[in-house]
Amino acid sequence: MFPLRQLRVGRSHLTSRRLIPLRYNSNSSNNNKQSKPEDEEESKEVSKKNDADSIDQFKIKPSTSRAAPAPLENTGIEQLMRKDTKPYIPKLKHQRLTHEYPDLPNADEYTNMVKTPKTITRWTRYVPKMLTALVVAWCGYTYYVWMTDVEEGEESTELLDPDEFHKFIVTHKEQIDDEHYLIELVPKFDHWQYSFMGNGESKSVWNGSDRFWSVEIKQPDTNVVRSYTPLPLYFMKSEYTKNNLRKPLLKIINPEAEEFDKGGTMCIYVKRYDNGEVSRYITDRKIGDVLELRGPRTEFKLPYHPLRTLHSRPIFRDLPSKTEPDNMLETVKRVNNLPDVDNLVFYAAGTGIAPVLQLLLSQKPYLGHVAIHYSAKTPTELGEGLQRFLFFLDKLDRVTLTCHYDTEPRSVLGAKDVLKPALPNYVSPLSLENKAKFLNEDEIKELQEKMDLENTAVLDIPDKLIQSAADRGDYFETALEQAIKTAKMPKKPASLAIVCGPEGYIDYVAGPKDLIRDEQGKVAGLLGDKKWDNSNVYKL
Ligand SMILES: Cc1cc2nc3c(=O)[nH]c(=O)nc-3n(C[C@H](O)[C@H](O)[C@H](O)COP(=O)(O)OP(=O)(O)OC[C@H]3O[C@@H](n4cnc5c(N)ncnc54)[C@H](O)[C@@H]3O)c2cc1C
């Protein structure tokens, strides 16, 4: 429905538009040939315009409704949309002109204030940041203290504590045979390492060559604890063996690598008893499981010898070729007029071999010679790694290894393997007091004389200098070269015997321990037969 007026306008418009072409057409048809040239230009233009109009009216515009409003003309949108190619050049402040507003009151004052540059010092820049960081750290610490439980031993400054169980993680487990395992343990927490930084050597658990020590491991379900002997060993991952198998290689902890005893890593050599409470628990642990350790517990301290405070033997390092020769021992002995460190004999069965390995592989290896009698069911029970170390120690003339296997009846330990004891080379006053109970008068006198001599020598140490070539011992390029020479020299019999193994084995070698009173018990067995006694035998 259209309003009538609009309709009319539309109609008149239509009519007028229709009339124009009609008029033009009639004009063009009626025009004579003379008048044509004069009006040619104009008539052409008119003709064009009228042609377009006449075509226009027949055009069908399907998209535009007749009812749609007429398009707006000259809205300026095209002008706005046109791309402005003129570059924008900002005017400097003094070139800008403004006519819109008058100046604000006190404009000069305001401008001066704004213009005055802020003095930015290091403090104004960093203090807010530092304060924010402090607040965040404090909030974090508060959250940590309130929201997290501190585990036992987590904040300890010691790797091991005799009164508190510390958590260790099983990082490697090597099954040697059906019963024997070598297990690598690494402390779960590392807080203790900070206290080791300044004083690593004295804090090291491997720096003693004068004692056997153990740790206690807990079975948490039953709260039963048993002792085990840690060894300064770790597994170096992924070494190719001679069979071209990729197998972790057993290595000795090197004190010179500044890793604080390899981050507290240690190994235990464990025998599994089928109905054993703790050994079963330990050997059932998988990699990543936790064991709780308490210690260290000194099992036995070797008799004092002044040479130990003056000299350290080079550490045994994985291979004989890597081990340094001990060129200074003879010199120190001669210069200070000190006797040799006593030789030891060690009777061990099964895992009882662990204490002597601890003594020999530690960072200050024992200075005397050690005769080892190792008894086992089969030769494979010790495992390739530990066997290799004992073999090399033998080659370096630090030990003499004699193996006794049940599978080889001829090799079984007997009276032929036990020598008579020798008198110790050096006896401290305290040891003499203890020994006096077991020695006769002549022996006590002999020891007393030795002791006086050595005490005088020890007092003179600071003033002594190496005066002549006679004071110096032989010089060797390698430890193997030294071993070839010393191996030919006869060894003085041991003055101390240590026995370690299962109950039956201890009974056989040295007589039973007095378990009721937790005492050593009288020395009997093979050692008792050869006149060894409680002054020179210790049952571990
Ligand atoms: C100072 C010290 C250091 C030690 N170091 C090590 C070590 O490095 N590695 C290691 O494996 N062990 C070591 N032991 C032995 C260890 O402490 C345990 O005695 C052993 O693991 C058995 O404990 P269990 O709880 O498994 O057996 P238990 O529950 O005590 O015994 C269960 C059964 O197992 C058998 N059994 C247990 N112990 C022996 C044994 N010694 N001989 C024969 N049969 C036994 C018996 O039949 C017994 O009835 C050490 C002991 C001492 C005192």
The ligand as an SDF file (V2000), in Angstrom:
LIG
                    3D

 53 58  0  0  0  0  0  0  0  0999 V2000
   78.4920  -56.1690   62.4590 C   0  0  0  0  0  0  0  0  0  0  0  0
   77.6680  -56.9930   61.5180 C   0  0  0  0  0  0  0  0  0  0  0  0
   77.7790  -56.7590   60.1650 C   0  0  0  0  0  0  0  0  0  0  0  0
   77.0140  -57.5080   59.2680 C   0  0  0  0  0  0  0  0  0  0  0  0
   77.1060  -57.2670   57.9290 N   0  0  0  0  0  0  0  0  0  0  0  0
   76.3680  -57.9760   57.0690 C   0  0  0  0  0  0  0  0  0  0  0  0
   76.4680  -57.7430   55.6780 C   0  0  0  0  0  0  0  0  0  0  0  0
   77.2190  -56.8890   55.2210 O   0  0  0  0  0  0  0  0  0  0  0  0
   75.6980  -58.4810   54.8500 N   0  0  0  0  0  0  0  0  0  0  0  0
   74.8370  -59.4550   55.3250 C   0  0  0  0  0  0  0  0  0  0  0  0
   74.1590  -60.0990   54.5200 O   0  0  0  0  0  0  0  0  0  0  0  0
   74.7140  -59.6830   56.6340 N   0  0  0  0  0  0  0  0  0  0  0  0
   75.4540  -58.9790   57.5200 C   0  0  0  0  0  0  0  0  0  0  0  0
   75.3260  -59.2220   58.8480 N   0  0  0  0  0  0  0  0  0  0  0  0
   74.3130  -60.2000   59.3030 C   0  0  0  0  0  0  0  0  0  0  0  0
   72.9530  -59.4950   59.4000 C   0  0  0  0  0  0  0  0  0  0  0  0
   72.9910  -58.5650   60.4380 O   0  0  0  0  0  0  0  0  0  0  0  0
   71.7780  -60.4440   59.7260 C   0  0  0  0  0  0  0  0  0  0  0  0
   72.1220  -61.2270   60.8190 O   0  0  0  0  0  0  0  0  0  0  0  0
   71.3970  -61.3500   58.5810 C   0  0  0  0  0  0  0  0  0  0  0  0
   71.0900  -60.5770   57.4410 O   0  0  0  0  0  0  0  0  0  0  0  0
   70.1550  -62.1880   58.9220 C   0  0  0  0  0  0  0  0  0  0  0  0
   69.1500  -61.3750   59.3840 O   0  0  0  0  0  0  0  0  0  0  0  0
   67.6050  -61.7230   59.1250 P   0  0  0  0  0  0  0  0  0  0  0  0
   66.8090  -60.7350   59.9040 O   0  0  0  0  0  0  0  0  0  0  0  0
   67.3520  -61.7890   57.6890 O   0  0  0  0  0  0  0  0  0  0  0  0
   67.4590  -63.1580   59.6720 O   0  0  0  0  0  0  0  0  0  0  0  0
   66.8120  -63.5780   61.1030 P   0  0  0  0  0  0  0  0  0  0  0  0
   65.3630  -63.2320   61.0650 O   0  0  0  0  0  0  0  0  0  0  0  0
   67.6320  -62.9290   62.1690 O   0  0  0  0  0  0  0  0  0  0  0  0
   67.0220  -65.0760   61.0570 O   0  0  0  0  0  0  0  0  0  0  0  0
   66.1070  -65.9680   60.4560 C   0  0  0  0  0  0  0  0  0  0  0  0
   66.7710  -67.3080   60.2180 C   0  0  0  0  0  0  0  0  0  0  0  0
   67.7720  -67.1120   59.2250 O   0  0  0  0  0  0  0  0  0  0  0  0
   68.8890  -67.9110   59.4970 C   0  0  0  0  0  0  0  0  0  0  0  0
   70.0530  -67.0720   59.7730 N   0  0  0  0  0  0  0  0  0  0  0  0
   70.0460  -65.7580   60.0930 C   0  0  0  0  0  0  0  0  0  0  0  0
   71.2800  -65.3080   60.2090 N   0  0  0  0  0  0  0  0  0  0  0  0
   72.1030  -66.3360   59.9800 C   0  0  0  0  0  0  0  0  0  0  0  0
   73.4790  -66.4930   59.9520 C   0  0  0  0  0  0  0  0  0  0  0  0
   74.2980  -65.4370   60.1610 N   0  0  0  0  0  0  0  0  0  0  0  0
   73.9700  -67.7010   59.6750 N   0  0  0  0  0  0  0  0  0  0  0  0
   73.1830  -68.7300   59.4170 C   0  0  0  0  0  0  0  0  0  0  0  0
   71.8540  -68.6620   59.4200 N   0  0  0  0  0  0  0  0  0  0  0  0
   71.3180  -67.4800   59.7000 C   0  0  0  0  0  0  0  0  0  0  0  0
   68.6010  -68.7110   60.6600 C   0  0  0  0  0  0  0  0  0  0  0  0
   68.0820  -69.9250   60.2310 O   0  0  0  0  0  0  0  0  0  0  0  0
   67.5320  -67.9210   61.3500 C   0  0  0  0  0  0  0  0  0  0  0  0
   66.7430  -68.7440   62.1520 O   0  0  0  0  0  0  0  0  0  0  0  0
   76.1190  -58.4980   59.7520 C   0  0  0  0  0  0  0  0  0  0  0  0
   76.0070  -58.7290   61.1340 C   0  0  0  0  0  0  0  0  0  0  0  0
   76.7750  -57.9900   61.9980 C   0  0  0  0  0  0  0  0  0  0  0  0
   76.6500  -58.2380   63.4620 C   0  0  0  0  0  0  0  0  0  0  0  0
  1  2  1  0
  2  3  1  0
  2 52  2  0
  3  4  2  0
  4  5  1  0
  4 50  1  0
  5  6  2  0
  6  7  1  0
  6 13  1  0
  7  8  2  0
  7  9  1  0
  9 10  1  0
 10 11  2  0
 10 12  1  0
 12 13  2  0
 13 14  1  0
 14 15  1  0
 14 50  1  0
 15 16  1  0
 16 17  1  0
 16 18  1  0
 18 19  1  0
 18 20  1  0
 20 21  1  0
 20 22  1  0
 22 23  1  0
 23 24  1  0
 24 25  2  0
 24 26  1  0
 24 27  1  0
 27 28  1  0
 28 29  2  0
 28 30  1  0
 28 31  1  0
 31 32  1  0
 32 33  1  0
 33 34  1  0
 33 48  1  0
 34 35  1  0
 35 36  1  0
 35 46  1  0
 36 37  1  0
 36 45  1  0
 37 38  2  0
 38 39  1  0
 39 40  1  0
 39 45  2  0
 40 41  1  0
 40 42  2  0
 42 43  1  0
 43 44  2  0
 44 45  1  0
 46 47  1  0
 46 48  1  0
 48 49  1  0
 50 51  2  0
 51 52  1  0
 52 53  1  0
M  END
$$$$
